[in-house]
Amino acid sequence: MVDIKDKFKEVFSVLKSELLNDPAFEFTDDSRQWVDRVVEYNVPGGKLNRGLSVIDSYKFLKDGKELSDEEFFLACALGWCIEWFQAYFLVLDDITDNSQLRRGQPCWFRLPNVGLIAVNDGLILRNHIFRILMKHFKGKPYYMDLLELFNEVEFQTASGQMIDLITTIPGKKDLSNYTLSIHRRIVQYKTAYYSFHLPVACALLMAGENLDNHTDVKDILIEIGTVFQVQDDYLDCFGDPNVIGKDGTDIQDFKCSWLVVKALERANEDQKKLLSENYGQADKACIDKVKELYNVLDLQSVFTEYENQCHENIMKSIEAHPSKAIQAVLKSFWKKIYQRKK
């Protein structure tokens, strides 16, 4: 796996070099250096799971056969398109959320001399995706399908982000908006489509498949993506900060978290009042009261039951699929996240 990750990073260097010498724009030294910095700071810094899963998925679809150099390069290029996609959204997301840190370093827009230039930088990162697709996939029979796929997932992700942003109007904290259906919508559209469906859909297209024949695969991946976000919400409160690498902030940030939604479902009127008074407050005493209520409502057991039920349902759906190769793809995704601690 280390070897694949290293090769994957080599493809990043090739793609970046192509973009910095794109003949469609006459770069100055300053503009080329700026774009280089935008890309280096924002694109390759994460765990790269989404990008690498395109390669893994394509290999499963090829029944584990060795990929040719061209196949490997193209799978990597699509993987990097997803990493660019995430970078573009995160740059803009950090501005709308007024965030301070991303991946342990200051958000791009927080850097000296960047500020709101980051809005345009986000757009440049977005455009890079389609420059990569045009350079390496134009002429492939599935080129138009790729363009439609990225366009649709971008629309879904932006719409999920919108629901997340408008569910809580700044300065007006109203927990009555926080329901399981709203939480599920945010999670599915903001995270699951681009993180779980998009990598597999790219691999399916490369393998010559028609995505219209695989809506069942998409449904399972969206379910896996939903569980992934619920786990994130759970770990934000109950995870070990030394293991997950950060302190949870969902309570003080007034996030529409699965935990607060479940708490509201199970709470009596007095407990709802306590939540209303303390959720979204930065004061440690308020945060502790919310956490104490979560314990009283036994949300840890509720989560364990939820995860186990999902495991049963998802494995049943996967094993009902007629293709062993697609079963292997789906099982690899589920295995990575089931009962994760970080």
N, C-alpha and C positions, 0 to 999 in steps of 0.2 A: 504493500500500500504506500509505503514511503516513496518507493520508486515511481509509482503512478503520480503521486502528488508532485514530485520533483519535475516529472515530464509535463504535467499539467501547468506548472509554473513557467516552464520553458515556452510553452505556447502563449502564455500571457505576454511574455517579452516580445514575441513575434508580432502579436496583434497590436500591442501598444506602439511598436515601431512603425507598423503600417499606418496606424491612425495619426501618428505625429508627422507622417509624410504624405497624408492624403492629398492627392492632386486637385481635389475639388476646392481647396482653400489655400491661399497664398500666405503661409505662415511667416511671421517675423520671428526673430530669436526670442523675444519676450513672450509672444503668444504661445510658441512651441514649449517653452519652459513652464509656462503657466498650466497648460493642458497636461503636460507630463506630471506636474505636481498634483493636480486635481486627481488624475488617475491613480498615481502611486499612493496617495493618502487615503483614497476612498474605496478602491476596488479590491486589492488583494489582501486586505488586513483581517478578514474574518476566518472562520473555520473551513470555508470553501466546500462545505458538505453538499450544497445544492448543485454546484458545478460538477463536482466529482461524481455525483449520483447519476448524471447523464451517461458517463463512461460505464459505470457499473451496470446500469439498466440496459444499455446497448449490448454489453457483453452477454448478459443473461438472455437477451432476445436472439443473440447469435449462437445460443446453446454453449456458451463458454469458449467458442473458437477464438483463436488468436486474431486480433484485429490487424488489418493492413495498416501501413503508416498513414495512408490517406484517411482511412476510417477513424483511426485514433485521433488524428489532428482535427477532423471535422467534429467528432464527439466533444473534444476539448473546447473547440471554438464555440459550440452551442452552450457548453457548460459555462464558459466565460461570459457569454451573452447574458446568462441568468445572474451571474455575479455582478455584471455591469448594471443590470436591471435593478438588483437590490441596492447597489450603491447609489443609483440615481434617486430611488425612493427614500433612502435613509438620509441623504443630504437634505432633501426637502422636508422630510418628516421631522428632523431635528430643529428646523426653523419654525415649523408650525407648532411644535411642542415646546419651543423655547428651551431645549435641552442644553446641558453643559458638556456631558461626556458621551463618547461613543467608542466602544471597544477599548476602554481604558485611557483614551486620549481625548483632548478637546474636540468638540464637533467642528467640522470644517468651517462653518460660518463664524465660529468663535475665534478663529486665528486672526492675528494682526493683518491688516490690508485685505481681508477677504470679505467679512460682513455679508451684505445682501448680494454681492457679486455671486455668492453661492447659488442663488436662484438660477442664474444663467449657466453656472457650472453644472447644475443638475440637468439642465436641458441638453448641454453638450454630452454628458454621460449617456443620456437617453438616446441621442442621435448616433452615438458610437455603436449601439446595438445594431442599428439598421445598416450602418456602413460595413460592419463585420459580416452581417448576413448577405449583403449585396456582393461583397468581394468574394466570399467563399462558397455561397450557395446558389447564386444566380445561375440558371441553366440546369440546376437539379430539378427533377420532376416534382419535388415536394417544396420548392422555394416559396410559392404562393401560400401554401399551407402554413409554413413557418411564419410568414409575415402576418397572416390572419391570427395565428395562435398567440404570438407576442402582443399583437394589438388587442385581442380580446382579454388576455390575462392582465394587461396594463389597465384596461378599463375596469375590470373587476377589482383590481388592487386599489386603484384610485377611489373607486366607489366605496370600498370597505373602509378606507382611510377617512372618507367624508362622513360615513355613519359614526365612526369613532369620534371624530371632531365635533359633530353637531349634537351628539347624545348628551354631552355636558357643555352647556354654555358657560364660558368663563365667568366666575363670580356668582353663578347661580347653581348651587349644589342641590340637586333633586334626585334622590335615590329611586323615586317612583319610575324613572325611565329605565332602570336596570332590571331587565327580565332575561330569562334564558334564551328567548328567541332573538332579542337584540344582540346578546353576547355571541350567540352562534353565528349570526349574520356577519358581525364584525370580524370574528375569527376566520370564518370561511373565506370571505372576500379579501380581507386585508393580508392574510398570511397563507392559508392552505393552498389557494390556487397557484401562487407563484413558487411556493416552497416545495410542494409535493406533486401537484398535477403537472406543472410546466416541465420539470426535468424528464419525467417519464414520457410525456407527450412528444418532446423533442426526440427521444430515443426511438419511440414508435414510428415517427415520421421518417427518421433515418433508415429504419428497418423496412420501409416501404408499406407501412400499415396506414389504413384510413381511420382517422380519429373517430369518425361517426360510428364505427363498429366497436368502439371501446369506451362507451359511456359508463359501463359497469366498472371499468378500471378507474375512471375518473372519480366515480362516486366513492369507491373504497379509499382512494388517496385523499379525498376531501375529508372523509371520516378520520383517517389517520392524522391528517393535519389539524383537525379539530381537537383530537385527544392531545396532540403535541402542545397546543396552546393552553389547554386546561392544565396540563402538567406544569407548564411555565407559571401559570397563575398560582398553582398550589406551592411550587418550590419558592416562589417569591416570598411567601409567608412562612412555610414550614421547612424549606430547604436549609442546608448548612451553608452559610456564606463562604466558608473556607473551601467548600466543594464546588459551589456554583460560580464562585469568583466575584460575587457582588452582594451588597445588602439590598434586600427587597424594599421597594418604594411604592407599591401599588396602593397601599392604604392611605398614605399621606397625599399621593397624587390623585386620589379620588377616581381610580381606574374602574372601568366596568369589568371587574374580575369575576371569574367563575365562583370564587369563594364568597364574595359579597352577594352575588345573585342567589346562591344556595342558602346563605345566612338569612336573607330576606324571605325566602320560601319557608324556612323552618322557624323563624322567630315569632314570639308573641308580641303584643303591642308595646310592652315596656322595653323589650329587647330591640325592637325596631327604632324606638325613640333613642335608645343608647347609641345605636348605629348612626342614626341621623345626626346626632350631636357630635360624634367623635370621628366618623369616617371622613377623610379628606383634610384632617388637621395634622400639621407637622409636629405638634407637641408630643413628646415621647409618652406621656401619661395617656393621651388619647389613643395613640397607636396600641399601647399595651391593653387598653380596655377593649378595643376591637379584637385583638388577638385572643384575649381571655374569653370573649363571647364566642369566637370561632371554636375554642376548646369546649366550652359548655355545650355548644350545639353539635359537638362531635364531628366536625367537618373532615377530620383526618380519616375516620371510618367511612364517611360518605364518599370521599374521594377514592379510597381503596376499592370500595364496592363498584363505583363507576368505572374505574380502570379495568377491573376484572371482568365486568359485564361487556365492556368494549372489546376486550381481548377475545372473549368467546364469540361475539358477533362478527368481528373482523376476520378472525381465523376461519369461521364458517363460510363467510363470503369469499375469502381467498381460495379456499379448498374446493369451492363449487365452480371455480373458473376452469374451463376446458383446457386451457393452455398451461403446460407445466412451466414453460419459460416465463410467462406473465405471473404465474404463481410465485416463481422464484424472485422476480422483481419486487412484488408486493410484500413478500415475506421479509426480504432484506430491509425494506423501509420500516416495517413494523418491529422487527427485531432490534433495530437501532434505537427505537424510542420506548418500547414497552418497559415499564418499571425503572425508567432512567432516574438518576439522582442529580443530574446537572444538565 
